[in-house]
Every structure is written in C-alpha cells, then in structure tokens.
C-alpha cells in the first residue's frame, strides 16, 4: 500500500468524532449492513496521487465483518496537522 504510522489514541478518537459529525452511521457498515463492526484503523496511511507527485495522509474506516474500507483525508478532517506529519516523518514505516 505504501507508508504508514500509528495514530495516537486521541487521533483515533478525533477521527471517530469527525465521522459522527458528518452524519455517517459509525455503527453500521454501508456495504454489508453489519451493525457494530465499524472501526477506525489505528494507522495513518500515505496514498500517492495518480501522477505520483502528491502524497496524502488518510485514516481508514473498516468493517470488521466484510473488510469494506473507506479512506478519509486526515489533514482536511483535522485528525492530524501538517506539524504531526513532519514530526512523525521518521516514524513512517513501509507496508
């Protein structure tokens, strides 16, 4: 997939709060309708643009039943800041 680093517990909580504020049902998978199985993966992942020039940090929301995943931009959702990214740049690991 690319590079990743572990999110802190407050960052995971911020991601869950952000999802709820957007009106997304945090407890029901939109694909398989499994109730109670959606969770924020505790990793921030790096995804490159199609041209490979821009890199975006995303947090992943995943169903524990069917593994359906949704990716959200961690910067625009304010789960992390640019300072968090720069501070943690040595901690990014290859997948």
Secondary structure, DSSP 8 states (H G I E B T S, - for coil): --EEEE--HHHHHHHHHHHHHTT--TTB-TTT--BS-EEEEEEEEEEE-TTSS-EEEEEEEEETTT--EEEEETTTTTSS-HHHHHHTGGG-EE-
